[in-house]
């Protein structure tokens, strides 16, 4: 199947309304600033005008670095030795904006330079300005005003009007009102070509929406981004429920680090478990996989039982599904 070039005029209200529920949900799941997510998404796509057609790939992340999901190939230009060179490059395809934003957080968590810069430190995590400053410190952008531009963009009238519109469209996604805007919109350079600023991030270098030439691996159906509270554990989530899951997988012989973070290693272990038990292999722990894990845990309760009398799987069910 071949992708088609699609020029999308910028419509800030429509774009923010589409990604707002996912941004709030991912912010709640990961503790990261949903305000920064919106600001970066708007800045790096020109308010949605440069999202690669048919990918839901908001940050234009390439399908490299061990990516095993579906991808789509686009003809994009990159700078080599000071010259613009057109190349066919594969980009990740997501089933929803929620998947895209979750993978974005996972990408940052997997790169040590962002942790070293304090992006995930207590007091920084969840704060728009502090997260933006940490990204700049880590070398995400070469623009020395990158953090200021993101804050200005979020607080500007365009973003605030778009957020208000988004909240009216999907009020259930808002747990609290966004702060009132103050200040002007970020400069057009910040809203136009952040991929070019993102040194070291695997993103498209073109400032235009490139044409797709080929695509591979159709993507399975995924939950709609406007769905209510998540009913599964998946890539990017970091909480005690994930830790309990990891404990159960480790007890059953799967190589997984018990740290409470659902990263690529945990996803690989979950996929191996699903494959071994004839389940749908998607790396997501939903009701079906959880039921199988719980049945396994019951059979091995003597070894899974903790000193407090509660098995990891019992804790997982209690923590995650209430």
N, C-alpha and C positions, 0 to 999 in steps of 0.2 A: 504494500500500500504506500502510495506516495503522498507526502504532505504538500499542502499548497501554501504559497506565500499569502499572508493575510495582514493587511494594514489596518490596525485598529486605532481609531482616533481616541485621544485621551478623554476620558470621562471620569474625573476623580470620584464623584459620588457613587457611580455605578461600580467602579473598581473596588473602592473601600467597602461598599455594602456586600460585595461578593466574598471578600476575604476576612471581613471583621469577625464573624462568628468563629472561624478557624483560628484567627490570631488570639482571640480571648481564650479559647479552649486550650490552645497550645501554651499560652502564658500561664494558665492555671495548672496545667499538667507538669510543666517544667520549672515554674518559678521565674522564668525569664520575662523581661519587660515586653508586654504586648504592644506598648506604645512604640518601642524601638522596632518591633517587627513591622508595624504599619509604616513607620517612617522609611525604613530601608526598602520595603516593598514598593512604596510610591516613588522613592528616589531612583531606584535601580531599574524600574520599568517605565518611568515617565508616566505614572498613574495608570499602568496597565497597557500602555500602547506598545510595549516591546516584549510582552510575554510570548514565548515561542508557541505557535499555534498547535493546539491539540496535545499539550504536555502538562498543563497546570504547574509548570516549572517556573515559579515566580523569580527565583534567583539565577536562572540559566546555568544550573550546575551540570557539568559534563558527566557522561556515563563512564567514568574512569575510577581508578582507585578501588577496584574490587566490587564495583556495582554489579549486582546480579539481576536487577529488575529490568523492566522493559525500557527501551530507548528509541529515540528517533533521530535521524541524521539530518543536519542542516548545513547549508553552505554559508559559512561565516568568514569574516575577515579578521585577521590578527596581525599585529605588528611584529615583523622580524627584521632585525638590523635596520630599523628605521623605515622599513617599507611595508605597505599594506599588502598582505598576501591572503588570497581566498582559499579556504580549506573546507573539506567535508569533515564535520565533527559530530560525534554522537552526544546527545543530551538525554538526561533522565526524564522518564515519563511517570507521572503520578496519577493515581486515580482520583485525587481530590486536592484541594488547597491545603487541607489539614495534613495530608501526607507530605506535601512539599515543605510546609513550615516545620513539621516535626523532623524531617530529614535535615533541614537547614540547621536546627539546633544540635542534632547529632553530629553534623560535620564540625561545628565549632567545638563541641565537647571532645571530639577525637583528635583535635590538633592541640598539642601541648603549649604552643605559643600563646593561645588565648587564655588558657588556664594560668600560665605564668604571668600574663598581663593582668590577672585578677578579675577576669570577666565573671567567674563563678564564685567569687568571694562573698561572704556574708556582708551585707551593706552595699554591695555593688549589684548583685543579682537582683533583677526586678526594678532597678532604677534606670530610667531612660538616659539621663545624662551620664551617669557613671558607667553604664554598659557601653555607651557610644564612645566614651573616652578610653575605655579599656580596649575596644576594637581598634581605635586609632593607635594606641600605644603598641598593640601587637603587630602593627604593620598591615592591617586589613586594607587601609587606604593610604595613599601617598599625600593626599590633600591634608595639610596641617589644620584646616578648618573643618575637617570632615565631621567631627562630633558636634560642633556648633551648628553646622548646616542641618544635621539630622534633628536636633532639638528645635531649631527655628522652623523647619518644615512641619514638624508635628504640631507645634503651637500656632502655626499660621492659620489664617482664616479659611484657606482651601481645605486643609485637613480637618479642621474643627467642624466645618459645615458638612463635610463628607461623613464624619463620625456621627454627627447628629442625625443625618439621614439614615445611616446604617442602623442606628439604634431604633429608629422608628420602623425600619423594615424587619428587624429581628430583635425585639426587646428582650427575649429570653436569653440572648447571648451576653447581655450586659448585667454584671453583678453590681456595678456602680457606674455613675455617669462619668464620662471623660472630662478632664479638666478644661475649663474655658480657655479659648485661644487667646494668645497675646503675642503680638509680633507679626512679622511678615513672612511670606512663604520663602523657602530656601531658594538660592539662586538656581537658574536653569541648568548650570553645569552640574549641580548635585543631583538634579532630578533627571538628568539626561543620560549620563554615561558612567554610573558607578562601577559597572564591571571593569571599566578601564582603570578605575581607581583602586580596585580590589587586588592589590599585588599579592600573589600567592594563592588566591582563591580560585578554584577550578571553574571559572565562569567564561561566558562568551565575551570576546573583546569588542565585538561590533556594537555601535551605538544605534543600529537600525534593526528592526525585526527581520532576521534572515529567512531565506526561503528554505523550506524543507525539501529534501530530495528523496529520501528513502526512510522507511521505518521498520522496526523489527519487534518481535515479541509483543503481541497484543496484551494489554493490561487487564487483570481480573477486576471484577466489580469491587468497589470500595464504598464504605459508608459515606453518605452525603455529608458535606461539611456542616450543614445546619442541624445535624443530629444532636440530641441532648447529651447528657453526661456519658462519657465513654463506657462501654461494657466489655472492654478488652484491654489487655496489656500488650504494648507494642513498642517499636523503636522510638527512643527519645524520652520515654517516661522514666522518672526517677523517684521512687517512693518505697515504703516498706513492703508493699504488696509484691513489688519486683524482687526484693530481697528474699521474701518467702518462696517465691517461684524458683529463684536461683538455688536456694537451699534444697528444694525438692529435686531439682534436676541433678544437682551435684550428688545427692544421696543415691540417685539411680545410675550413677556412673558417667554422667555427661560432663564434659570439660567446660566449666563455666565459672567465671569469677563472681563471687558473692559480694556485691558492692551496692546493690539497690538501683543500679543504672541499667536500663534495657538498651544495651548497645549492640553492635554487630555480633559480638561473641555470644551474647544471650540469644539473639535471633537465630544464629547458626545452630545453637543447642536445641532451641525450640523446633526448628525445622527438622533436625535429626530425630527428635522425639516423635514428631508428627509422622515422619516418613516410616519410622519403625513400627508405628501403631496404626497405619493405614488411614491416617487423618488427612485432611486437606493441608498441603504443605504451603503455608503462607507466612510462617514466622510470627504469627499473631496468636496470643492466648485469649481465645474467646470462650463462650460457654462449653462448646464441644470438647476443646482441648483441655479445659479446666476439669470437666467431668472425668475425662480419661486419667488425668493426673491425680485427681482425688481418689479414683478407684485404685490406682497403683499405690498411692500413699496408704490407703486402708490396708492393702495386702501386706505392706511392709511396715506397718505401724510400730512394730517393736524396735525397728532401727530408726524410724523417722521421728519417734516421740522425743520431745525435748524435756529438760528437767522440770519445766513449769507445767508439764502435762498437756501442752498444746503442740500438735504437729505443725510443720511449716505449711502444709496444704490447708489445714484448718484455719491457720492464721491468715493465709492468702484469701480464703473465701470470706472470712470475717472482715478483713481490712478493705478488700476491693469491692466485694459485692454486698457488703452490709449484712 
